[in-house]
Amino acid sequence: MSAAQSSDEKSQPAGKYALVPRRALRDGVYDAILQKLLDGSTPPGSSLNIDLLSRELGVSQTPVREALVQMEHTGLVTRAALKGYRVAQPLSPEQMAELMAARGVVEIAAVQWAAGRTADLLPDLRAAHARHELAAREAARLRDGGPPTGYADLRAYFAADWDFHMVIIRTAGNRFLVQMAESVNAHAHRLRQSVDHGTFDFEQAVAEHAAILAAFESGDPEAPVAAMRAHLAAIATRARTGAGG
């Protein structure tokens, strides 16, 4: 982000019209810091200096502080009085198990409700699966026999992967379920702190999504539940071994 953006932020008039650009700036700063946390350049336990980050990103300290507060809620960073922010440690095996259990509660409920709305679901789910396949091919191409250069290379893949799930969750038709899912996914970034990018199994994740799609297409209301359970179990296994998120 440029110094000009910082200047624009400071000169933005007070009132409701300043809210949209300020939020966009904060979200951009959040994404930039998140990349630092997940690409290995800022390992667990590292200090996050607000002044240093603001100068590095070319913004004032306000959006940096706001982004770190948001990250604290997801567990990605911790804050200690008089010591500031630090990058949190990766999830423990017990925390991973609890997170995946919570994700299962949310996503299995969503699948059950969405199974009664397949006419609405299938066009969007097929499109989301196609985007996920494309993103997986691109991530594998960037890897080219070795690990991707960093989180930035996997960002589009992670987004496409999660969008497939969100199509199902949104189709379930419960706004609070959507909020719960988004909260759980924010915590899932901590799983990605420990991903071994060289062994990420793109093909397996795509195949599991294909199985979920086929299960919805079958018309059997129990099939999508079984396919999602199998997928979530596989994610949990990959998380424990550091091979995916």
C-alpha positions in Angstrom: 0.0 0.0 0.0 1.3 3.4 -0.9 1.9 6.6 1.0 -0.8 8.1 -1.1 -3.3 5.6 0.3 -2.2 6.6 3.8 -2.7 10.3 3.0 -6.1 9.5 1.5 -7.1 7.7 4.7 -6.1 10.7 6.9 -7.9 13.2 4.7 -11.1 11.1 4.5 -14.0 13.2 5.8 -15.8 12.1 8.9 -19.2 10.6 8.6 -20.9 7.6 6.9 -19.1 8.1 3.6 -15.8 7.4 5.2 -16.8 3.9 6.4 -16.5 2.0 3.2 -12.9 3.0 2.2 -11.7 2.7 5.8 -13.1 -0.8 6.0 -11.5 -1.7 2.7 -8.2 -0.4 3.9 -8.4 -2.4 7.2 -9.3 -5.5 5.2 -6.3 -5.0 2.9 -4.0 -4.6 5.9 -5.5 -7.7 7.5 -4.8 -9.7 4.3 -1.2 -8.4 4.1 -0.5 -9.3 7.8 -2.2 -12.7 7.3 0.1 -13.5 4.4 3.1 -12.7 6.6 1.8 -15.1 9.2 1.1 -17.9 6.8 4.0 -17.7 4.4 6.6 -18.5 7.1 8.2 -15.0 7.1 6.8 -14.3 10.6 6.9 -17.5 12.6 5.0 -18.3 15.8 6.2 -16.3 18.7 7.4 -13.4 16.6 6.6 -9.9 17.8 4.3 -7.8 15.7 5.3 -4.1 16.0 2.4 -1.8 15.0 4.7 1.1 14.1 7.0 -1.1 12.0 4.0 -2.7 10.2 2.4 0.6 9.5 5.7 1.9 7.9 6.2 -1.4 6.0 2.6 -1.3 4.6 2.5 2.5 4.0 -0.5 3.2 6.2 -1.2 4.8 9.5 -1.2 2.8 12.7 -5.0 2.8 12.9 -5.8 0.1 10.3 -2.9 -2.0 11.5 -4.2 -1.9 15.1 -7.8 -2.7 13.9 -6.5 -5.6 11.8 -4.5 -7.0 14.8 -7.6 -6.7 17.1 -9.6 -8.7 14.5 -6.8 -11.3 14.3 -6.8 -11.6 18.1 -10.4 -12.8 18.0 -9.4 -15.6 15.6 -6.5 -16.7 17.8 -4.0 -15.9 15.1 -2.2 -13.4 17.3 -2.1 -12.9 21.1 -1.7 -9.7 23.0 -0.1 -9.2 26.4 -0.3 -6.0 28.4 2.8 -3.8 27.9 4.2 -6.4 25.5 2.0 -5.9 22.4 1.1 -8.5 19.8 2.8 -11.8 19.0 2.1 -14.5 16.4 0.2 -17.3 18.1 1.5 -20.8 18.3 -0.1 -23.3 15.9 -3.0 -25.2 17.2 -2.2 -28.1 19.5 -3.5 -31.6 18.5 -6.3 -31.2 21.1 -7.3 -27.8 19.7 -7.2 -29.2 16.1 -9.6 -32.0 17.2 -12.0 -29.5 18.8 -11.9 -27.2 15.8 -12.7 -30.0 13.4 -15.5 -31.2 15.6 -17.0 -27.8 15.6 -16.7 -27.5 11.9 -18.4 -30.9 11.6 -21.4 -29.7 13.7 -21.9 -26.7 11.4 -21.2 -28.3 8.0 -23.2 -31.6 8.6 -26.2 -29.5 9.6 -25.8 -27.4 6.5 -25.6 -30.5 4.3 -28.7 -31.9 5.8 -30.7 -28.7 5.2 -29.2 -28.1 1.7 -30.1 -31.6 0.6 -33.7 -30.5 0.4 -32.8 -27.7 -1.9 -30.7 -29.4 -4.6 -32.4 -27.5 -7.4 -31.1 -24.3 -6.0 -27.8 -25.8 -4.9 -26.5 -27.8 -7.8 -25.8 -25.1 -10.4 -23.8 -23.0 -7.9 -22.0 -26.1 -6.4 -21.0 -27.3 -9.9 -19.6 -23.9 -10.7 -17.7 -23.7 -7.3 -16.3 -27.2 -7.9 -15.0 -26.1 -11.4 -13.3 -23.0 -9.8 -11.7 -25.3 -7.1 -10.4 -27.6 -9.8 -8.9 -24.7 -11.7 -7.3 -23.2 -8.6 -5.8 -26.6 -7.7 -4.3 -27.0 -11.1 -2.8 -23.5 -10.9 -1.4 -24.1 -7.4 0.1 -27.4 -8.5 1.6 -25.6 -11.5 3.2 -23.0 -9.3 4.6 -25.8 -7.1 6.1 -27.4 -10.3 7.6 -30.3 -8.4 8.6 -28.3 -5.3 6.9 -26.2 -2.7 5.0 -23.1 -3.7 6.9 -19.8 -3.0 4.5 -19.0 -0.2 1.0 -18.4 1.1 0.3 -16.0 -1.8 0.6 -18.9 -4.2 -2.0 -20.9 -2.3 -4.4 -18.0 -1.4 -6.6 -18.5 -4.5 -6.7 -22.2 -3.8 -7.8 -21.8 -0.2 -10.5 -19.3 -1.3 -11.9 -21.6 -3.9 -11.8 -24.6 -1.6 -13.7 -22.7 1.1 -16.2 -21.2 -1.4 -17.3 -24.8 -2.3 -18.3 -25.3 1.3 -19.9 -21.9 1.6 -22.2 -22.6 -1.4 -23.6 -25.5 0.7 -23.8 -23.5 3.9 -25.5 -20.5 2.3 -28.0 -22.8 0.5 -29.0 -24.2 3.9 -30.8 -20.9 4.4 -29.8 -20.0 8.0 -27.9 -16.8 8.4 -26.6 -17.7 11.8 -25.2 -20.9 10.5 -23.3 -18.8 7.9 -21.9 -16.6 10.7 -20.8 -19.7 12.7 -19.1 -21.2 9.6 -17.2 -18.0 8.9 -16.0 -17.8 12.4 -14.8 -21.4 12.3 -13.0 -20.8 9.0 -11.2 -17.8 10.5 -9.7 -20.2 13.1 -8.8 -22.6 10.4 -6.1 -20.3 9.3 -4.1 -21.5 12.3 -4.2 -25.0 10.8 -2.5 -23.5 7.7 0.4 -22.2 9.8 1.7 -25.8 10.0 0.9 -26.9 6.5 3.9 -28.4 4.7 3.3 -26.7 1.3 5.4 -29.3 -0.4 3.1 -32.1 0.5 -0.3 -30.4 0.1 -2.6 -32.9 -1.5 -4.6 -30.8 -4.0 -5.9 -33.8 -5.9 -7.3 -35.5 -2.9 -9.3 -32.4 -1.8 -10.7 -32.0 -5.3 -11.7 -35.6 -5.5 -13.4 -35.3 -2.1 -15.4 -32.3 -3.3 -16.3 -34.2 -6.5 -17.7 -37.0 -4.3 -19.8 -34.5 -2.3 -21.1 -33.0 -5.6 -21.9 -36.5 -6.9 -23.7 -37.3 -3.7 -26.0 -34.3 -4.0 -26.6 -35.2 -7.6 -27.6 -38.7 -6.7 -30.8 -37.5 -5.0 -30.1 -39.7 -1.9 -30.4 -37.3 1.1 -28.0 -39.5 3.2 -25.3 -39.6 0.6 -24.1 -36.0 0.9 -23.9 -36.4 4.7 -21.7 -39.4 4.3 -19.5 -37.7 1.7 -19.0 -34.6 3.8 -18.2 -36.7 6.9 -15.5 -38.5 4.9 -14.1 -35.2 3.6 -13.9 -33.6 7.0 -12.3 -36.7 8.4 -9.7 -36.6 5.7 -9.1 -32.9 6.3 -8.5 -33.7 10.0 -6.0 -36.4 9.1 -4.1 -34.0 6.7 -4.1 -31.3 9.4 -2.5 -33.7 11.9 0.2 -34.7 9.5 0.8 -31.1 8.2 -0.3 -32.0 4.7 -3.2 -29.7 4.2 -5.9 -27.5 5.6 
